[in-house]
């Protein structure tokens, strides 16, 4: 009998040797005369255990990790089935506390299925959402998404159903679905994990969106830094076309487009400019993309996680999804733990966990063992939260009330060795580098802000220059055309207000020494 052994092909796992582990398993099995079938999956998101190898047994899968190629001979030495007494055995994946306490909806298949097997996808509930959408009809499908409470998972948090209804109600000879997979926030990788671990989920979600609003063409805009995701998505589209799930029979096509790495192209109108072959610059609104978007046609432009969540909403019903969460933040969010954290990885959970629970209980505290001093949520434009604010619920409105943002769900942890003056400078420098240059506050203000922050760090009239930074941030916040300049004040001012000791003369002098 052939034993199936599952090894992730996810980029995070490959970065720490998953390919070498897979090759070593095949070589050692051949040498020992063991019948094995190595299946390359996505990652379950427990990055501190990667590469995490799973072996199929009569009682379910048993996981071992983190594995190296050198560990393989010892793993297979006793033959098959493998012994749960092995020192690298972490038991059944679903019993690992990090996984057991999650509510996996969007990521239910990641790490379980062969990403490029339509049979696997269907066997685990794939295409049930599209089937139900077709049975409901277009209007009811939009209503179902609206009733679910799904909001944009790219950062803005705009209700997905309202955006869909606007496009559905707009008359045009052609409409488009655009998936924003230009995942550029620091500490985020949820989009990549779906594309590499469950690509047909995105294809199904986009197909449902196309059916609901009357669009026949979709584009997936992927950042060039994701070569593995690009290859998997391109192959998945070909396989879906071969099965009649895309193309003339499906009345919906998908095309993959690769961005050049500009952070500002994560903003929806810059992304549309890039898709049209132009320089990625922000468009003034109105008109909204829902009315005049790609090539001047009504366009649904959603983040990848938003679109990838739609199949489950349709398959299980809006109420099942809306019953999760808190307040106006319904459903689940893929929280991505990164930075100085012991258990880095993806944790999908309903809205409502506190920031302290996420960092201390789920993340296990810092990897360094030093006290956690600051957490940045929402990417490089997100505010810094000190431990005094760790009681903040992970919820759109709760974060807004404390001048923060959830963004794409990235949570980056810093211990007490962090210099918050340098972090504030980084935010301004990042804005200066990534600005598209269209508006003066962002283009010029970010450069002047970086120069002024350098003066503060050097101890040059810190009080006067801090007042200048505060004034400059007001201009950026209210004068910028898009969120790049508009949100840069969040990390800068939160660092100054919540960590003032890092901007005083004694602290700066000590840092200089």
N, C-alpha and C positions, 0 to 999 in steps of 0.2 A: 504494500500500500504506500502511495506517495503522500508525504507530509508537506503541507503548505507552510512556508516560513515567510513572514511579512517584514519587509525592510523598507523604510521610507525613502522616497526619491525627492522629497521636499528639499528646497534649497538650503534650509537651515540644517537639516540632517546631513545633506551632502557636504556641507561646509566643515563638518566634524567627522567625516570619514565614512558615511553610509555606503558609498559606492565600493569602497575597499572591503567593508564588512560583507556586502552582498556577494562580491567576487570570491572572498575567502570561504563563505558558506558553500558556494557551488564547488569550489576546488576541493575542500575538505570532504564534502559529501561524496564526491566522485572517488576520492582516494579510499574512503571507508566503505564504498558500495551502498550508500544510503540513498533511497529514492526521495528526493526533495523537489519541490517546485517553489522557487523564490518569486514572490509577488511584490512588486514595487508599489507602494501606496503613497498617500500624502502623509502628513504628520498629524498626530493627535494634539500637538501643541505643548507637550511637556518638554521644553527645550533642554532643561538640565539633565534629562535622561536620554537625550539623543546621542548617537543613533539608538533608538529603542526597537529591539527586534521582538516580534511576536510569533509564537509557534502555535499552530492549530493542534488541539488535543480533543479527545472525546468530550471533555468537560468544558470546552471553550478555549479561547486563546490565553496563553501565558506569556507574559512580557519579561524581557531581560534588557537591562540597560544601566548606565550607558555602555555600549559595546564598542570594542575595537577589533580590528582584524586579528590581533594577537590573541584575543579571547576566544576566537571561534573554535580552534582545536579542542580546548578544554570543554567548550559548550557541547560539542558533538561526540566527545570521547566515549560517553556512556551509551551511545546509540540513540534511537528514537523509540518512544517519546522521550523528550528531554526531562531531566529531573528538576522539580521545583525547589530542590535543596541547593541548587547552584547559587553561589554568592551574589551573582548579578540578577537573580530572579526578583522581580518586583510584584509578582502575582498577577491576578487577572486585571487587565487595564481598567475595567469599569469599577474595580474596588480600590484603586489608588485614590486617596482623599481628594487630590486636585481635580480629578475627573468626576468622582462620585458626587461632589457637591455642586456640579454645574447643571444648567438647564440647557442642554444642547438642542437647538432647533435648526439654525442655519448651518451649524457645523456638525450635524448629526452623523454624516457619512465620512467626514475627514479622518484619515488614518485607518479606515475600515475597508473601503472599497478600492479596487483597482481603478484609478482615475480615468483611464481610457477604455473602460469596459462598459458599454451600454447595458449589457446583460446584468452586470453588477449594480449599475445605477437603478435599473428597473426593479431588481430583486429587493432593493432597499427603499422602495417607495417612489422612485423617480417617475416623473411624468403624470403622477396622480393629480397634481395641481393644474396642469394644462387641460387634462381631461375634464376636470370639474369646471374650469373656466369656460370651456366650450359648451358644457351642459347648462351653465348659468346664462351665457350670453354676454355681450360686451358691456352693457350698462350695469348689470348686476355684478360683473367682475370688478369694475371700478368701485362700485359701492362696497364690495367686500374688502378691498384694500383700504378704503376710507374708514370703514368701521373698525378695522384692526388697530387703528391708531399708529400705524407705521410712519415714522418720520425719517427724513434723510439722514443716513448714517455717515455721510461724508463730513459733517461738521455743522451745517446750517440748521439741521433739525426741522426742515420744512415738511409739512404733511404730504406724504407721497400721493395719497388719493386725490388731493386737491390739484396737484400738478397734473396727474393723469386726466382728471375730468376737464381741466382747462384745454388740454391738447385734444381730447376726444370731442369737445364741443366746438372746436375751431375748424371751420371748413377750409379744406385745401386739397389740391390734386395729389399731394404726397406728404407723408409725415415720417419722422425718424425716431428711433430709440437710440440714445447714446449712453453707453456705460462708461462712467468715469472710474477707470482703474489706475489713475495716475497717483498712486499712493506715495506721497512724498513726505508725510509727517514723520519726524524722528520717533523711533520706538513703535512704529506700526507695521504690521505684516499680515493683517487679516485678509485683505484682497488677494495677496500673493498666495496665501494658504488655500483659498477657495479655488483659484485658477489652477494651482498645481495638484490639489487634492480632490476636487469635486467639480471639474469644469462644466459638466452637463447641467449642473444646478444653475449656473449663470445663463447658459443657453436656454434652459427652460424658462427662467424668470424673464428674460428678454423677449422670448416668444409670447409669453402671456401678456406682457406689456404691449407688444405690437398688436396682438389680437384685440386687446381692450380698447386701444385708442385709434385703431385703424392704420397703423404704420406697417410698412412692408419691408423696411430696411433698417438694420441695426449696425452700429459701430461699437467696437470695444477699444478704448484708447488706453494702451498699456505703456507704462514708463519703460524706457530702454534698459534700465538697470535690472529688469526682471527677465533675463533671457530664458530661464527654465519655464516660467509662466507663459511666455510668448509661444514657445515650442509646444507646450501641452495644449494651450487654447487653440492654436492653429490646427493641430491634429484632431482635437475634439470637434471642431467645426467641420472638418472633412468627413469624419465618421458620422456625424449627425446628418450631413447632406446625403451620404450614401444610404442612410436608413429612411430618407424622405422626411426627416424631422426639421430640415431647413431646405430652402430652395422653392421651386415652383409648386411642388405638392403642398408644402407647409404655408405657402404664401408669405414667407418671411425669410430674409437673408441676413447673414451676419458677416461683417468684414472686420479683420483685426488691423488696427493702426498702431504704430509705435511712436511714442513721443520722444523728443530729444533730451528730456531731463530737466526742463524748466519747471521750477516749483509753482510758478504762477499759472501754469497750464492746468493745475488742479482746480482753479477757479473756472466755473462753467463757461463763461463767455470767451475766456482766453483759450480754453480747450476747443471750442467751436471754431475759433479763428485758425488754430493749428490744424484742425481736421480739414479745413478748407484750403490748406496749403499756404496760409499766411503766417506772418510773425505772430507769436502768441502774445497778444495784448488784450487788455480788458475792453469790453464794449460798454458803452453807457447804456443804462436801462432806465425807462422803457425804450424799445419794446422788449418784452420778456421772451426768453427762448421758447416758452410754451406757445407763443403767438408767432414769432419770427425767430427761428433758431438756426439750425444747420441749413445752409444754402437758402436762407430766408423762409424756410418752411417750419410749421409747428413741430417742436421737438421735445420729447421727454428726455431730460438728461438727469440720470440718477447715479449715485454712488453704487459701486459693485455690491456691497453688502445689502443695500436696499433692494436691489433687483434679485439677489440670491435668496432673500428672505420670502419673497412673494410666493414661490411654489408651496412652501409649507403653510402659508396663510390660506391659500386656496384649497390645498389638500385637506387640512384639518378644520378649516372654518375660522372666520375672523374672531369669534368670541374666544376660542382657545388661545389665540395670541394676545388679544386685548386683556384677558384676565391676568396676564403677567405684568409686572412693573408697578409704577407708582405715579400718581398725578396724571400729567399729560405725557409722561414718558412711558409708553406701553411696549410690551414685548421684552426682548432680550437685547443685550449689547455684547459684542465680542471685545472684552477688555484685554488689552495687550500690554503685558508687564515687561518692562525692559529697564536698562540702566543698572544701577548697583542694587540688585535684588537677588535673593537666594533662589527662588523658584520662578525664573523668567518663563513666560509662555502665554498662550491664549486661554482665557477663561471666559466662557460664555455664560452669562447670568442675567436674570431679570433686573431691571433698574431698581435701585433702592439700597444696595450695599453701601456702607460708608467707606470713605477713602481709607480710613484706618484699618477696616476689615480687609480691604483689598491689599494693602501694603503689608500689614503685619500677619494676618491669618492666612491669606491665600498666597501672597508672595513670600512669606516666611521671614520678613525683615530684609536687611541688607546682606549682600554677599560678603561684604568686608567684616560684618559683625559689629560695626560701629553704629551708633544711633542714626536713624533716618532723620535728616534735617529738613529736606524739601522734596516735594513731588511736583513734577510738571505734567499736567493733564491737557491733552489737546494739541500735541505737536509743538513745534518751535514757536508758535504764536500763542500758546496756552499760558495761563498764569501759573506762578509758583505758589504752592500751598505749604505752609509750615505745619508742624505737628499740632499746633493749637487749632487748626481747621480740619483735622483728620476726622471730625464728626460729620463732615459734609456728605450728604447722600449723593450717590452717583446718579444724577438726575439733571436733565437740561435746565429746569428752572432753578434748582438748588445751586447749581454752579453759576448760573447767570446772576443770582442774588448776591453771590460773593465775588463778582467781577472775574469769573473764570468761564471756561468753556470746555465741553466734553470733546468736541471735535470728532475725530475718527476713533476715539477710544484708546489712544496710546497713553500709558502711564509710565513715566520715566522717574526712577527713584535716585535720590542723591543722599549720601551720608554727610556727617558733620564736617567733613574736610572740604566741602564745596565752597567756592568763593562766589557769592551771589553778585558782586559787582562785575565780575567777569562774565557771569551768565547774562546779566542785563546787557553788557556790551555785545555779547554774541547775538542776541536777538536783533539789535540794531544793525550789526554787520550783516547778518543773514538777510535782512530786509534789503539792505543796500545791494547785495550781490544778486538777489533773486528778483528785484523790482523789474517790471517790464518797461518802466520808464515813461509811461503815458501821462501820469499825473505828477505834478510838482511836489506835493507833500511827501509822497513815497520816494520819488527819485532823488530829491535833494535833501529832504528831512532826515532820511535814514543815514545819509553820509555825514551830515552835520551832527547828528545824534551820536554816531560812532566816535567822531572826533571829540565831542564834548565828554563822552564817557571816558575816553582816554585821559583827558585832563583830570577828571574826578579820581580815577585810579592812581594817577601820578601825584595826587594830593594838591592839585592846583585849584585853589578857591572852590572846594567841594560844595559848600553851601550855595554859592551863587550859581554854580554850574548845575547843581541838582534842580534848582528853580527853573533854569533854562530847559533842562530835560523835561520837566513837568509841562512846561508851556509847549514845547515841541511835540510832546505826546498828544496833547489836546488837538493840535493841528493835524497830526497824523490820523487820529481817531475819527475826526469829523470832516476832514478834507480829502481823504483818499477815495479813489474810485472803487476800490475793492477791499476785500478782507485782508490782503497782505499788508498793506499800510495801516488799515483800520484796526487790525488786531495786534500789531507789533507793540503798542503800548501795554497790552496785558502782561506779558512777561517782564517788561521793563519796570512798570510802575508797581507791580506786585512785589518784585525784588526790593525796590526802594522802600515801599511802605511796610512790608512784613519782615524784612531783614535789614533794618536801618543801620545796625551795628557794622555791617560790611561796607558802609559808605561813609563812615566817620574817620577823622584823622588818625586816631590811635590804631584802628583796625587796618587802615590803608598803610600806615607806617610799618606795622608789624608784618603785613604781607610783603612789603617791599624788602624787608630784611631777610 
